[in-house]
Amino acid sequence: MTLLETAAAELQAASDLAADRAQGNPLDPWSAMAGTIRLIASGLDSMPPTANVPVKDLHAHLTSACEALDRLTAEESPSDLAFWRAHVLDLAENARDLDARPHRTDKARH
């Protein structure tokens, strides 16, 4: 697996964990986070990952994705690597912010 594929696979794993946190609620912020992570993963590698990465913490997957991008050589790097790397860093920060929010025990009824 290439480093870009590794980064995308790590992001897909993080996305799955974010979706789990949303518990099927499309209005939960974690649901939006899951979709955004998937979008960035697809930008790095449009093909779904063929190899699974070991399950870790959501934040560890985001960190591993960034580390894989940092290890790319100039020849392997897409011309817009800085753009994608910045998005992964933003995702990690947003995930930390979501974790810091107080958890609601009641669900909004619509």
N, C-alpha and C positions, 0 to 999 in steps of 0.2 A: 504494500500500500504506500502510495506517495505521501509526502508530508501534507499536501493540499487535501488529499483524500482522508488522511488522519484527522486534520482539523475539521473537515466537514462531518466525519463520523462522530467526533467528540461533541460537536454542536448538535447533531441529531440526538445523541444520548442526553444532552442537557435539555433539549426541547421535550423529549419524552418525560423527563422528570418534572419539568415545569408544567406540562399538561396534567400529570398526575396530581400536582398541587392544586390545580384548578378544579379537580373533582368533577369534571364534566360540565362545569358552569361556564358558558361562553362569555359571561359578563365579568368573570373573575379576572383581575389583572394578570394572574399567572397564565391564563389562556392566551391573552395578547402577547405575553412574553414568549410563550411556546411558539406561536406563529411567527414572531419576529426572528427568533433564533433559527427556525426552519428556513426562513427567507434568506438569512445570511449564509446558512450552510449551503443552500442551493446556489447562491452567488459564487461560492468558492468552488463547488463541484456540483454540476447540475444532475449528475447521476446519483441515485441513492447509494449509500455506502453498502458495499458487499461484505464487509467484515464488521463484526460487532466489536466494540471496545468494552473492556471490563467496566461494570457498573460502579460508579463513584458518586460522590456528592455532586449536585448540580454545579456548584462553584468550582469544584475540581475539574469538571469537564470543560468549563469555560476557560479556566487557566491552562489546561492541556492544549486546547485549541489555539490559544494565543502563543503558547510555547512552540507548537508545531509551525505556526506561521513565522515565528522568529528564527527558526532553524533553516528556513528556505534559503537556498543559494540564489545569487543574482540570476542564474540561468533558469532556475525553477520558478522564480517569483513572477506572478502576473504583474503587468505594468501598473495596476491599480491596487497593489498589495497594501499600501498605507491606508487606503479607503476602507478595505475589508478589516484590517487589523484594528483600526479606530472603532469600527462598529462592534467588534468582539469586545473590546475594552469597555465600550458604552453598555453593552449587554451585561457584562460582569458587574458594573457599577449599579445598573438598574436592578439587577437581581439582589444585590446587597441591600438596596433601598427597600425593595419589596419585603425582604426578610425582616427588616427593621420595623415595618408597620405593625401596629397592634392587630392581632387576629380577631376577626368578628366571629362570634359564636352564633349569631342569628343570621339568617339568610334573607335578603330582600325579597319581597313577594311582589310579583307583577302579574 
